[in-house]
């Protein structure tokens, strides 16, 4: 259990659950698992999730509508995330690549739009699933 400073009781309970989970968790699964700890309403869960995403402690996997704990100790940006997702076993891994981060920080599209937020998801097969197919 990673004790985080400045988290409310509900935020800490929800963070602990997500941090211990081997896979991304959906909001209603989180609610089901924290009800015995006093968090009864979906709104309580969503508020805590929103705050945890905002401060960069968890990330939302948009394609799965689920949440995962940040695994990058130097990650303090909730607006710039990238993940690899295995299409076979569905393992999700946070990508920590300085070249990718550097490229995306300065990226502008052909119309000159400079982006201040991104959430990228790369889909493929992990090493374990590739070796199963061989």
Secondary structure, 3 states (H helix, E strand, C coil): CCCCCCCCHHHHHHHHHHHHCCCCECHHHHHHHHHHHCCCCHHHHHHHHHHHHHCCCEEEEHHHCEEEECCCCCCCCCCEEEEEEECCCCCEEECCCHHHHHHHHCCECCCCCECCCEEEEEEECCHHHHHHHC
